[in-house]
């Protein structure tokens, strides 16, 4: 399998987790702007297919945490989502921050950033998200700037088929609530056939790296790394990249 990710880019690859979320509301344009301002290599972000068919950037399926609205992203139109305030939960000074669309982000920053786009899709069925994501990436000529990832191995398989494997994909996994136990240790890779792995940092040790990186040649990108010593530990083990709420810790 081809395991080359962003050839020529300086290692380690550093991604702002939902943008620069230590300083600004997660997954907002302000958060992404800060990554550009600080010359961060890339941003990790989450996309959903909303009810009116656009790809919107927000983490949770339910909007209660970030917008104080007990509704599902997938049940609302773009206009309804744009009417929500997703900044005040972080700090009153961010009141009025909106949920951006992926297209808005691409229009604003283009190839100033690299993008780790996490597909947020609970179903094993394809609902059209993969083709829309691929079309946007192609429209903005960002094929060489994008990594697509997901906890859902079926979503990755759908995207991989749509893109004919032309854009790298990564299987995300962790041990915890909300993640089926069968997926805790990266077994989703057998469904997604993704050439990269994105484990929770707590799962990565020497034994893990020997199994997946040295023996099976998977590049490893870890999340969410907010401590310099933890970052040093992971980098010393040979991980390819880190995802951090405070990415300037590692630049």
C-alpha positions as CSV (number, residue, x, y, z in Angstrom):
1,X,0.0,0.0,0.0
2,X,1.1,3.6,-0.7
3,X,1.9,5.2,2.7
4,X,3.4,8.4,1.4
5,X,1.6,11.3,3.1
6,X,2.2,14.9,1.9
7,X,5.6,14.2,0.2
8,X,8.2,16.8,0.8
9,X,6.4,18.3,3.9
10,X,8.5,19.0,7.0
11,X,8.1,16.4,9.7
12,X,6.4,16.1,12.2
13,X,3.1,17.1,10.6
14,X,1.3,19.4,13.0
15,X,-2.5,19.9,12.8
16,X,-4.6,22.3,14.9
17,X,-7.3,20.2,16.5
18,X,-10.6,21.8,15.2
19,X,-8.4,24.7,14.4
20,X,-6.5,26.6,17.2
21,X,-9.2,25.4,19.7
22,X,-7.1,26.4,22.8
23,X,-7.6,30.0,21.8
24,X,-10.8,30.2,19.9
25,X,-14.1,28.2,19.6
26,X,-13.5,24.9,17.9
27,X,-14.3,24.4,14.2
28,X,-14.9,28.1,13.6
29,X,-13.4,30.4,11.0
30,X,-11.6,32.3,13.8
31,X,-10.0,29.1,15.0
32,X,-8.8,28.2,11.4
33,X,-7.6,31.8,10.8
34,X,-5.4,31.5,13.9
35,X,-3.7,28.5,12.4
36,X,-2.9,30.4,9.3
37,X,-1.7,33.4,11.3
38,X,0.7,31.1,13.3
39,X,1.8,29.3,10.1
40,X,0.6,25.9,11.4
41,X,1.0,23.1,8.8
42,X,-2.7,22.0,8.9
43,X,-6.0,21.8,10.6
44,X,-8.1,18.9,11.7
45,X,-11.8,19.4,11.3
46,X,-15.2,17.6,11.2
47,X,-17.8,17.6,8.5
48,X,-21.4,16.6,8.4
49,X,-23.9,16.6,5.6
50,X,-26.7,18.9,6.7
51,X,-30.4,18.6,5.8
52,X,-30.1,21.0,2.8
53,X,-27.1,19.1,1.4
54,X,-24.1,21.2,2.3
55,X,-21.0,20.0,4.1
56,X,-20.8,21.9,7.4
57,X,-18.0,22.0,9.9
58,X,-19.0,21.0,13.5
59,X,-17.9,18.2,15.7
60,X,-20.9,16.8,17.6
61,X,-24.0,15.4,15.9
62,X,-26.1,17.1,18.6
63,X,-25.7,20.8,18.9
64,X,-26.4,21.1,22.6
65,X,-22.7,21.5,23.7
66,X,-21.6,24.2,21.2
67,X,-24.9,26.0,20.5
68,X,-27.2,25.2,23.4
69,X,-29.7,23.7,21.0
70,X,-30.9,20.1,21.4
71,X,-31.1,19.2,17.7
72,X,-29.1,17.1,15.3
73,X,-26.9,18.8,12.7
74,X,-28.3,16.4,10.0
75,X,-31.9,17.5,10.7
76,X,-31.2,21.3,10.1
77,X,-30.8,23.3,6.9
78,X,-27.7,25.5,6.3
79,X,-29.8,28.6,7.0
80,X,-31.0,27.1,10.3
81,X,-27.4,26.2,11.3
82,X,-26.1,29.6,10.3
83,X,-28.5,31.2,12.7
84,X,-26.8,29.5,15.7
85,X,-24.1,31.0,17.9
86,X,-21.3,28.5,18.3
87,X,-18.8,31.0,19.9
88,X,-20.3,31.9,23.2
89,X,-19.8,28.5,24.8
90,X,-16.1,29.2,24.6
91,X,-16.2,32.9,25.8
92,X,-18.8,35.7,25.5
93,X,-16.3,37.6,23.3
94,X,-16.8,35.1,20.5
95,X,-20.6,35.6,20.4
96,X,-21.9,35.4,16.9
97,X,-19.5,32.9,15.6
98,X,-21.2,30.7,13.0
99,X,-20.8,27.2,11.8
100,X,-18.8,27.4,8.6
101,X,-19.2,25.3,5.5
102,X,-16.2,23.3,4.1
103,X,-16.5,25.4,0.9
104,X,-16.2,28.6,2.9
105,X,-13.0,27.3,4.5
106,X,-11.6,26.2,1.2
107,X,-12.5,29.6,-0.4
108,X,-10.8,31.5,2.5
109,X,-7.6,29.6,2.9
110,X,-7.2,27.2,0.0
111,X,-3.7,25.7,-0.1
112,X,-2.4,27.9,2.8
113,X,-3.3,24.9,4.9
114,X,-3.4,21.1,4.8
115,X,-6.6,19.6,5.9
116,X,-7.4,16.5,7.9
117,X,-11.1,16.2,7.2
118,X,-12.9,13.8,9.6
119,X,-16.2,12.4,8.2
120,X,-18.9,12.4,10.9
121,X,-21.3,9.8,9.6
122,X,-23.0,7.3,11.9
123,X,-24.5,5.1,9.2
124,X,-22.8,2.4,7.2
125,X,-24.8,3.5,4.2
126,X,-23.6,6.1,1.7
127,X,-25.8,9.2,1.8
128,X,-23.9,11.3,-0.8
129,X,-21.3,12.8,1.6
130,X,-18.3,11.1,-0.1
131,X,-19.1,12.4,-3.6
132,X,-19.8,15.9,-2.3
133,X,-16.6,15.9,-0.3
134,X,-14.5,14.7,-3.3
135,X,-16.1,17.2,-5.6
136,X,-15.3,20.1,-3.3
137,X,-11.7,19.0,-2.9
138,X,-11.4,18.7,-6.7
139,X,-13.1,22.0,-7.4
140,X,-10.5,23.8,-5.2
141,X,-7.6,21.7,-6.5
142,X,-6.7,20.6,-3.0
143,X,-6.1,16.9,-3.7
144,X,-2.5,17.1,-2.5
145,X,-3.5,19.0,0.6
146,X,-6.1,16.7,2.1
147,X,-6.3,13.7,4.3
148,X,-9.8,12.2,4.9
149,X,-10.3,10.3,8.2
150,X,-13.1,8.8,10.3
151,X,-14.0,6.5,13.1
152,X,-16.6,5.0,10.7
153,X,-14.7,2.5,8.5
154,X,-17.6,2.3,6.1
155,X,-17.6,6.0,5.5
156,X,-13.9,5.8,4.6
157,X,-14.5,2.9,2.3
158,X,-17.2,4.9,0.5
159,X,-14.8,7.8,0.1
160,X,-11.9,5.6,-1.0
161,X,-14.1,4.1,-3.7
162,X,-15.4,7.5,-4.9
163,X,-11.9,8.9,-5.1
164,X,-10.3,5.7,-6.5
165,X,-7.8,5.9,-3.7
166,X,-6.3,9.2,-5.0
167,X,-6.6,10.9,-1.6
168,X,-5.1,9.4,1.5
169,X,-7.5,8.1,4.2
170,X,-6.9,7.3,7.9
171,X,-8.8,5.0,10.3
172,X,-9.4,6.8,13.7
173,X,-9.7,4.7,16.8
174,X,-9.7,4.9,20.6
175,X,-10.8,2.9,23.6
176,X,-13.9,4.6,25.1
177,X,-17.6,5.3,25.3
178,X,-19.2,5.7,21.9
179,X,-16.7,3.6,20.0
180,X,-17.7,0.0,19.4
181,X,-15.2,-2.4,21.1
182,X,-14.5,-4.1,17.8
183,X,-13.0,-0.8,16.6
184,X,-10.9,0.0,19.7
185,X,-7.6,-1.3,18.4
186,X,-7.7,-0.3,14.7
187,X,-9.7,-3.2,13.4
188,X,-11.7,-0.8,11.2
189,X,-8.7,-0.7,8.9
190,X,-9.8,-4.1,7.6
191,X,-13.0,-2.5,6.4
192,X,-11.7,0.9,5.3
193,X,-8.4,-0.4,3.8
194,X,-6.9,3.0,4.7
195,X,-3.2,3.3,4.5
196,X,-2.9,5.5,7.7
197,X,-3.9,5.2,11.3
198,X,-5.0,7.9,13.7
199,X,-5.0,6.4,17.2
200,X,-5.7,8.1,20.5
201,X,-2.3,9.1,21.9
202,X,-2.8,6.9,25.0
203,X,-2.7,3.8,22.9
204,X,0.6,4.6,21.3
205,X,3.7,3.0,22.9
206,X,6.8,1.0,21.7
207,X,4.8,-2.2,21.2
208,X,2.1,-0.3,19.2
209,X,4.7,1.3,17.0
210,X,6.5,-2.0,16.4
211,X,3.3,-3.7,15.4
212,X,1.8,-1.0,13.1
213,X,4.6,1.3,12.0
214,X,7.7,-0.9,11.8
215,X,6.1,-4.2,10.8
216,X,3.0,-3.1,8.9
217,X,4.3,0.3,7.6
218,X,1.4,2.4,8.7
219,X,2.1,6.1,9.2
220,X,0.7,7.2,12.6
221,X,-0.9,10.5,13.5
222,X,-1.8,10.9,17.1
223,X,-4.6,12.9,18.8
224,X,-5.1,15.0,21.0
225,X,-1.6,16.0,22.2
226,X,-1.6,19.1,24.4
227,X,1.5,18.4,26.5
228,X,5.1,19.1,25.3
229,X,6.6,16.0,27.1
230,X,3.8,13.8,25.7
231,X,4.6,15.1,22.2
232,X,8.3,14.4,22.7
233,X,7.5,10.9,23.8
234,X,5.4,10.2,20.7
235,X,7.8,11.8,18.3
236,X,10.7,9.8,19.8
237,X,8.7,6.7,18.9
238,X,8.5,7.8,15.3
239,X,4.9,9.0,14.8
240,X,4.3,10.9,11.6
241,X,2.3,13.8,13.1
242,X,0.4,15.3,16.0
243,X,-3.0,16.8,16.4
244,X,-3.2,19.5,19.1
245,X,-5.5,22.1,20.6
246,X,-2.4,24.3,20.9
247,X,-0.4,23.5,17.8
248,X,2.3,26.1,18.5
249,X,3.6,23.9,21.2
250,X,5.2,21.8,18.5
251,X,6.3,24.4,16.0
